[in-house]
Amino acid sequence: MTLRLILVRHGETDWNRILRIQGGKSDTPLNRKGAQQAEELASRLEQEDIKAVYSSPLKRALNTARAIAAQHRLGVIAEPLLREIEAGELEGVTTAELGMRFSDYLIRDGTDKKIPGGESLADLQARCWGFIEKVRKQHSNGNVVLVSHYFVILSVICAVLGLPLEDITRFRMSNASISIVIFDNITRLELFNDTGGTTQ
């Protein structure tokens, strides 16, 4: 029995393009390029035998997920636990204004340090991994798609690989990318940040 978890980062938004922090309270829509990316993702995954599609309830993820699910005549299950990190007072701040990459800021004072008005990377990983465990109980076999966000997916991958959350700064993940985690006798990362065939 093998669960194949297909982790999809949502398509591009205007905030992605200008490097503006969009956390769990920023319900930004896909831009024109992001909508195209969602359709391209749907085409890439068309031949997969997908059992279920879960998504963050934020529009940028939900609309990406709907494009994928439509190819399989599935509904999208919106899951609040998959929303992006709560960025608190940093919602809407550009990285230029912050003076560093957001991921560097998140580990600067330790991964347990909460963003003012928001949450920490450790908080994020705990809630996301809790949901992964629920999915594993409900789907012991087959392909399941999770459409989510940059820090959600990377925190899950760190957990899968047994890496400390500080290592999140060593990764880069593109919009509309696919990563795949396998759960069977050994939990492993099969694919990371694959954008093949998707407009970047």
Backbone as a ProteinNet text record, in pm:
[ID]
protein_1_A
[PRIMARY]
MTLRLILVRHGETDWNRILRIQGGKSDTPLNRKGAQQAEELASRLEQEDIKAVYSSPLKRALNTARAIAAQHRLGVIAEPLLREIEAGELEGVTTAELGMRFSDYLIRDGTDKKIPGGESLADLQARCWGFIEKVRKQHSNGNVVLVSHYFVILSVICAVLGLPLEDITRFRMSNASISIVIFDNITRLELFNDTGGTTQ
[TERTIARY]
84.7	0	88.7	75.5	162	77.3	94.5	31.3	131.4	89.3	172.6	109.7	174.8	121.9	184.1	101.5	146.8	124.6	235.1	229.4	247	148.2	148.3	149.7	245.5	241.3	153.2	70.2	-23.7	46.8	-32.5	20	52.9	110.2	162.5	51.8	82.8	-0.2	84.9	19.6	95.4	189.4	150	235.8	360.7	348.1	466.6	566.2	513.3	598.1	678.8	618.5	688.8	747.6	747.9	808.8	745.6	611	535.6	487.8	509.8	476	325.2	284.3	142.6	124.8	81.6	61.3	-82.7	-123.2	-255.1	-370.8	-343.1	-450.4	-458.4	-368.5	-366.4	-432.1	-558.2	-631.7	-616.6	-493.3	-462.5	-500	-553.7	-592.8	-475.6	-492.3	-397.1	-399.7	-282.7	-282.2	-300	-288.6	-312.5	-215.1	-88.6	10.9	-20.9	-63	-96.7	-213.4	-313.2	-427.5	-382.4	-291.3	-235.7	-158	-78.8	-3.2	-96.1	-208.7	-304.3	-355.8	-386.8	-434.5	-324.4	-201	-88.5	-63.8	-77.7	-66.4	-174	-295	-405.2	-374.1	-316.5	-279.5	-169.5	-72.1	38.4	-10.5	-111.4	-159.7	-281.3	-318.1	-439.2	-435.3	-317.3	-306.6	-289	-274	-260.4	-396.4	-397.1	-519.8	-531.9	-596.5	-602.5	-728.8	-708.7	-819.7	-890.1	-815.1	-872.9	-783.5	-845.3	-772.3	-807.7	-706.6	-722	-653.6	-704.8	-644.5	-657.9	-560	-576.5	-701	-773.4	-892.8	-862.9	-736.4	-701.6	-715.4	-767.2	-806.6	-695.1	-572.6	-462.3	-437.7	-459.7	-446.6	-573.9	-687.8	-815.9	-842.9	-812.3	-836.8	-736.8	-615.4	-520.4	-573.1	-622.4	-674.8	-797.6	-883.5	-1005.5	-972.7	-869.3	-828.6	-782.2	-706.2	-656.9	-772.1	-858.1	-968.2	-1066.2	-1087.1	-1184	-1146.9	-1018	-972.4	-1010.9	-1039.5	-1067	-1210.6	-1290.5	-1430.2	-1439.7	-1349.4	-1346.6	-1380.1	-1434.8	-1447.7	-1318.6	-1302.9	-1186.9	-1229.2	-1151.2	-1177.6	-1091.8	-1156.4	-1082.9	-1045.3	-919.1	-867.8	-791.6	-847.8	-781.4	-640.1	-611.7	-479.1	-370	-410.4	-314.1	-287.4	-347.9	-322.6	-176.7	-131.2	7.6	33.3	160.1	199.1	131.3	83.1	23.5	136.2	139.6	251.2	230.5	115.2	91.9	120.1	205.8	235.9	314.5	363.6	442.2	358	226.7	140.5	151	181.4	183.3	313.8	409.9	540.1	624.5	697.1	785.5	917.1	985.1	1115.1	1216.6	1198.8	1287.2	1267.7	1141.7	1113.1	1163.4	1153.2	1198.7	1351	1417.3	1562.9	1629.1	1550.5	1603.5	1494.7	1534.4	1435.2	1348	1221.1	1127.9	1170.7	1222.3	1266.4	1382.9	1472.5	1582.2	1529.3	1428.4	1366	1304.7	1240.9	1169.1	1261.2	1387.1	1478.2	1576.1	1571.5	1672	1680.2	1565.6	1562.8	1516.5	1527.3	1485.2	1348.5	1326.4	1203	1081.7	1102.4	990.9	944.4	1017.9	985.7	869	761.6	644	665.9	612.3	604.9	510.4	540.6	446.9	306	210	73.3	49	150.2	136.9	183	244.2	289.4	434.7	491.7	629.9	633.3	753	768.9	733.7	769.7	737	585.8	513.8	366.8	312.5	364.2	318.7	341.1	460.9	491.7	402.2	375.3	291.4	150.1	91.5	-45.9	-51.5	49.2	48.4	75.3	170.3	200.5	83	11.7	-109.1	-209.8	-222.5	-314.1	-261.7	-132	-73.8	-107	-99.2	-131.7	-278.4	-367.5	-508.8	-527.9	-457.6	-467.5	-418	-310.2	-255.4	-354.6	-434	-534.4	-651.6	-685.3	-800.1	-765.3	-639.8	-597.5	-467.7	-480	-360.5	-290.9	-359.8	-305.7	-349.2	-267.1	-303.7	-247.2	-293.3	-243.3	-340	-288.2	-367.3	-293.8	-367.5	-309.6	-338.6	-235.4	-249.2	-197.4	-283.2	-241.9	-227.2	-108.8	-83.2	20	104.7	188.8	335.4	419.1	565	607.9	574.9	626	554.7	430.1	359.7	431.9	454.6	515.3	657.7	735.3	873.3	881.2	787.9	789.5	757.2	667.5	634.8	756.4	823.1	940.6	1052.4	1073	1173	1138.7	1010.6	968.8	993.8	961.2	981.7	1129.1	1214.8	1358.8	1431.1	1359.4	1423.2	1519.7	1493.3	1580.6	1529.4	1618.1	1573	1508.8	1413.6	1343.3	1436	1548.3	1645	1691.1	1685	1730.1	1632.8	1519.7	1421.7	1481.7	1583.3	1646.6	1732.8	1759.8	1842.9	1761.8	1629.5	1541.1	1488.7	1454.3	1377.4	1265.1	1146.1	1032.6	955.6	937	872.6	720.8	655.2	509.8	477	361.7	311.8	409.1	478.1	570.4	506.3	560.2	512.2	625.6	594	684.6	604	669.8	597.4	663.9	581.5	626.6	558.6	637.3	587.5	582.9	467.3	454	428.6	529.2	507.2	595	675	760.7	869.7	907.4	1000.5	936.5	931.8	880.9	993.2	965.9	1073.8	1021.1	1112.3	1083.3	1118.4	1019.4	1040	1070.5	1013.1	1026.7	1021.4	1102.5	1102	1103.8	1012	1009.7	1015.5	936.4	933.1	837.5	890.3	807.3	800.9	838.2	842.5	708.6	712	590.1	503	548	468.4	539.7	466.5	522.3	580.4	705.6	770.1	812.4
-119.1	0	124.8	205.5	322.9	447.1	546.1	676.6	766.7	823.3	915.1	1053.4	1139.6	1272.4	1372.6	1429.1	1523.8	1664.8	1731.2	1863.6	1969.2	2053.8	2154.1	2293.6	2375	2515.8	2590.3	2679.5	2754.3	2833.5	2873.4	2956	3097.6	3172.8	3306.2	3407.1	3496.7	3613.5	3738.6	3853.2	3977.5	4000.4	3957.2	3973.7	3886	3768.4	3685.6	3759.7	3822.4	3886.2	4001.1	4074.4	4189.9	4158.2	4029	3983.7	4052.1	4051.6	4103.8	3985	3991.2	3878.8	3857	3735.6	3700.3	3575.9	3599	3489.4	3442.3	3388.3	3328.1	3424.9	3553.4	3653.7	3729.2	3699.8	3768.7	3679.1	3708.8	3623	3676.2	3677.3	3731.2	3632.3	3681.8	3591.4	3559.6	3457.3	3429.2	3544.1	3578.5	3673	3594.2	3661.9	3594.1	3479	3503.2	3396.6	3281.5	3312.9	3209.3	3123.4	3185.7	3109.1	3015	3063.1	2977.5	2860.9	2891.1	2785.8	2679.8	2722.4	2626.7	2530.7	2583.7	2498.3	2403.1	2452.3	2367.4	2256.5	2289.5	2186.9	2080.7	2124.8	2031.2	1935.2	1988.1	1902.3	1804.3	1851	1763.5	1647	1672.8	1570	1494.1	1520.5	1461.1	1308.8	1249.8	1104.2	1033.6	1110.4	1050.4	1001.2	890.1	839	902.9	1017.3	1096.2	1061.4	1032.6	991.8	1109.8	1215.2	1331.3	1452.3	1571	1697.1	1783.8	1814.8	1904.3	2035.9	2143.3	2273.5	2367.2	2454.6	2572.5	2647.2	2712.9	2786.9	2921.7	2962.1	3090.2	3081.1	3186.2	3183.1	3136.3	3179.2	3144.6	2993.7	2926.9	2781.1	2713	2764.3	2699.9	2697.8	2805.9	2809.1	2723.6	2711.1	2616.3	2473.8	2443.5	2309.3	2277.2	2375.4	2351.2	2313.5	2375.7	2340.9	2195.8	2152.9	2014.3	1916.3	1946.6	1855.5	1837.4	1944.6	1937.6	1830.4	1807.2	1704.2	1563.8	1549.6	1417.2	1405.9	1508.2	1512.5	1496	1563.8	1563	1701.3	1705.8	1832.3	1861.4	1984.8	2024.5	2033.7	1971.4	1977.9	2089.7	2200.1	2313.5	2283.2	2301.9	2266.9	2385.9	2451.1	2566.5	2537.3	2413.2	2380.4	2393.7	2401.7	2413.9	2558.4	2654.7	2794.7	2829.9	2937.2	2980.2	3028	3038.3	3085.8	3219.8	3234.5	3361	3462.1	3562.5	3656.6	3777.8	3787.1	3891.9	4031.4	4105.4	4243.6	4254.4	4140.6	4143.7	4117.8	4092	4073.6	4197	4176.6	4285.4	4362.5	4330.5	4397.5	4336	4417.5	4362.8	4317.9	4225.4	4182.2	4296.8	4389.9	4507.2	4590	4605.4	4679.4	4603.7	4471.7	4388.9	4388.4	4401	4405.7	4269.6	4164.9	4028.7	3938.4	3817.6	3719.1	3683.9	3659.1	3627.3	3501.3	3402.6	3278.1	3303.9	3395.5	3430.9	3497.9	3581.9	3646.7	3541.3	3440.5	3340.9	3255.7	3240.7	3158.8	3243.3	3374.6	3463.3	3448.4	3441.3	3430.3	3293	3193.6	3057.4	3027.1	2902.3	2865.6	2859.8	2873.1	2880.6	3024.3	3121.1	3262.6	3301.5	3350.4	3389.2	3523.7	3536.7	3666.6	3752.5	3879.5	3963.2	3958.6	3912.2	3899.3	3776.4	3691	3574	3447.1	3358.2	3230.7	3206.2	3103.5	3065.4	2954.2	2928.5	2813.9	2683.6	2672.7	2550.9	2534	2645.3	2640.4	2587.7	2645.6	2608.3	2459.8	2412.2	2271.7	2179.4	2216	2131.8	2118.8	2231	2221.5	2149	2171.9	2106.5	1956.8	1920.4	1778.5	1704.9	1772.5	1712.3	1677.9	1766.3	1737.2	1624.1	1620.7	1510.8	1376.7	1370	1245.9	1207.9	1307.3	1279.4	1223.3	1280.5	1232.1	1088.5	1057.7	921.5	820.4	860.4	769.8	749.6	854.8	846.8	784.4	797.7	747.8	668.4	541.7	459.8	422.1	446.9	402.2	498.7	510.6	590.8	730.8	812	948.1	1050.2	1138.5	1246.4	1377.3	1478.4	1609.5	1705.3	1778.2	1887.3	2013.6	2114.4	2241.3	2342.1	2398.2	2484.8	2591.9	2624.5	2743.2	2709.9	2807.7	2793.6	2733.5	2799.8	2755.2	2630.7	2612.5	2488.7	2368.5	2373.4	2259.2	2234.7	2342.5	2323.7	2272.4	2312.5	2260.1	2111	2068	1925.3	1848.6	1903.3	1835.7	1824.2	1928.7	1919.7	1806.4	1791.5	1683.7	1547	1534	1407	1368	1466.3	1439.3	1440.2	1471.8	1477.3	1592.7	1701.7	1818.7	1920.6	1993.7	2101.6	2212.1	2281.9	2386.3	2498.4	2514.8	2616.1	2591.5	2466.4	2433.3	2480.3	2537.2	2584.6	2690.5	2761.8	2866.5	2808.8	2679.7	2616	2573.5	2585.6	2546.1	2668.2	2647.3	2743.4	2664.8	2721.7	2652.6	2748.7	2709.3	2793.8	2785.3	2889.9	2882	2770	2708.7	2603.9	2486.7	2457.3	2343.1	2223	2106.2	1979.7	1913.8	1870.9	1787.3	1664.8	1550.8	1426.8	1357.5	1324.3	1249.7	1113.4	1009.4	872.5	823.7	768.5	705.9	556.5	474.8	330.1	278.8	176.5	129.8	232.2	315.3	425.5	552.4	657.3	785.7	856.6	901.3	958.1	1065.5	1149.9	1253.3	1199	1189.2	1133.4	1241.8	1360.7	1468	1600.3	1698.2	1828	1941.2	2036.2	2161.4	2138.1	2044.6	2015.1	2112.3	2188.2	2284	2247.9	2126.9	2084.1	2106.6	2179.4	2203.5	2314.9	2382.1	2491.2	2624.2	2722.5	2854.2	2917	2961.9	3024.5	3168.4
0	0	0	-104.1	-119.1	-143.8	-58.5	-79.6	-150	-260.2	-337.7	-326	-251.7	-223.3	-320.5	-406.7	-507.5	-452	-417	-356.2	-465	-481.1	-588.3	-526.4	-567.1	-528.7	-628.5	-576.4	-660.1	-770.3	-869.2	-977.4	-931.6	-1022.1	-989.4	-958.9	-864.6	-837.2	-862.8	-868.3	-884.7	-766.7	-647.6	-529.7	-539.7	-597.4	-620.9	-709.4	-811.1	-911.6	-852.3	-756.8	-699.1	-561.5	-524.4	-398.4	-276.8	-274.3	-160.9	-76	52.7	140.7	142.3	105.7	106.9	192.8	314.3	408	409.2	521.9	534	534.8	549.6	549.5	415.6	324.9	194.5	90.2	58.4	-35.4	-177.4	-224.8	-357.2	-467.3	-579	-687.6	-779.2	-858.8	-966.5	-1066.1	-1118.8	-1230.6	-1361	-1473.8	-1602.6	-1623.3	-1589.9	-1602.7	-1508.1	-1385.7	-1288.2	-1333.1	-1395.3	-1447.4	-1558.9	-1644.1	-1749.5	-1687.5	-1584.8	-1516.9	-1458.3	-1402.5	-1344.6	-1450.9	-1569	-1678	-1725.6	-1728.1	-1769	-1666.3	-1538.2	-1433.7	-1451.2	-1480	-1501.4	-1615.4	-1722.2	-1835.7	-1797.7	-1720.3	-1678.1	-1594.2	-1511.6	-1418.9	-1471.9	-1595.5	-1653	-1653.8	-1676.8	-1688.3	-1553	-1446	-1313.7	-1264.2	-1195.4	-1134.1	-994.8	-990	-867.3	-788.2	-659.5	-573.2	-507.5	-479	-411.2	-433.8	-428	-439.7	-318.8	-239	-124.8	-156.9	-97.9	-124.6	-5.5	6.4	90.4	43.4	134.5	93.2	28.5	24.4	-37.2	-188.4	-250.3	-391.6	-483.8	-456.8	-546.8	-551.1	-439.1	-434.2	-482.2	-435.5	-466.2	-616.3	-684.9	-829.6	-906.8	-854.5	-912.7	-896.8	-776.5	-748	-833	-853.1	-932.1	-1075.1	-1131.1	-1267.8	-1274.3	-1173.4	-1169.6	-1148.4	-1052.7	-1017.6	-1133	-1210.6	-1320.7	-1422.3	-1441.4	-1535.8	-1489.8	-1361.5	-1304.2	-1252.2	-1283.1	-1237.9	-1086.3	-1019.3	-873.5	-820.5	-699.9	-629.8	-555.7	-513	-433.1	-287	-200.7	-57.5	0.4	39.7	95.6	240	273.1	405.5	465.1	568	629.5	681.3	719.6	771.4	664.9	537.4	428.5	387.4	457.7	422.1	452	389.9	406.8	550.2	586.7	719.3	749.3	871.8	913.2	931.4	843.7	841.1	931.1	995.5	1093.9	1040.1	1111.2	1073.7	942.7	892.9	768.9	643.9	661.2	543.9	454.8	328	232.1	223.9	311	308.2	196.6	122.5	20	84	18.3	71.7	67.4	-26.3	-28.8	97.5	139	262.5	385.4	380	492.1	501.7	386.9	384.2	378.1	356.4	346.2	289.3	249.7	208	327.9	302.2	410.2	484.1	411.2	475.7	570.9	534.6	625.1	751.9	735.4	851.6	945.5	886.9	967.4	1054	1013.9	1094.3	1175.5	1157.9	1217.6	1369.8	1435.6	1581.9	1628.7	1539.7	1573.2	1514.6	1477.8	1408.3	1500.4	1633	1728	1750.6	1696.6	1716.7	1626.7	1687.9	1611.2	1542.1	1421.6	1357	1441.3	1464.4	1540.3	1479.7	1558.6	1510.2	1424.6	1410.4	1324.1	1391.5	1316.1	1371.5	1334.2	1392.8	1365	1261.1	1209.2	1118.8	1188.4	1316.4	1391.8	1404.4	1428.4	1432.6	1300.1	1192.4	1058.5	1032.8	1060.6	1034.3	1115.1	1240.4	1326.3	1270.2	1228	1176.5	1042.9	957.2	825.7	838	923	937.7	1002.8	1091.8	1149.1	1040.6	941.3	830.9	743.2	719.2	641.1	706.8	837.7	909.1	888.6	886.5	859.7	719.5	623.2	485.4	476.9	545.1	543.5	599.9	698	754.8	659.3	585.2	494.9	360	319.4	187.8	205.9	226	248.4	117.5	4.9	-123.4	-233.9	-337.8	-454.2	-452.3	-548.3	-567.5	-508.7	-425.8	-367.1	-392.8	-438.2	-466.9	-352.2	-310.2	-214.2	-281	-295.9	-354.9	-240.8	-228.9	-114.9	-149.4	-53.2	-59	-30.8	-55	-44.3	89.8	200.1	329.5	379.9	341.8	377.8	317.9	187.2	118.1	166.7	183.1	227.4	370.9	457	593.8	595.3	507.1	494.6	442.8	342.7	285.6	389.6	468.6	576.7	672.5	705.6	795.5	732.5	605.1	534	532.4	508.7	496	630.3	738.4	869.6	884.2	811.3	815.1	916.6	981.5	1069.8	987.2	1045.9	972.7	926.8	993.5	950.1	806.5	762.4	627	519.1	560.1	462.1	370.6	420.8	339.6	228.1	232.3	130.8	8.3	17.6	-91.3	-165.3	-291.4	-369.4	-436.3	-435.3	-495.3	-585.1	-708.9	-808.6	-798.7	-845.6	-863.4	-961.2	-940.2	-1030.2	-1043.2	-934.1	-934.4	-866.6	-897.8	-841.1	-763.4	-643	-564	-520.8	-509.3	-476.2	-358.4	-259.8	-142.6	-144	-118.4	-114.8	29.9	68.3	198.5	178.6	207.7	216	329.2	307.3	416.9	451	352.8	376.1	319.9	401.5	353.5	279.4	156.5	76.1	-18.8	-61.2	-159.6	-296.8	-384	-517.7	-621	-602.1	-700.6	-625.7	-672.6	-605.7	-707.6	-690.5	-766.7	-917.5	-965.7	-1108.7	-1177.1	-1270.4	-1346.4	-1494.2	-1528.1	-1667.8	-1738.5	-1848.8	-1926	-1873.4	-1766.8	-1708.9	-1734.4	-1782	-1811.9	-1686.2	-1694	-1577.6	-1609.6
[MASK]
++++++++++++++++++++++++++++++++++++++++++++++++++++++++++++++++++++++++++++++++++++++++++++++++++++++++++++++++++++++++++++++++++++++++++++++++++++++++++++++++++++++++++++++++++++++++++++++++++++++++

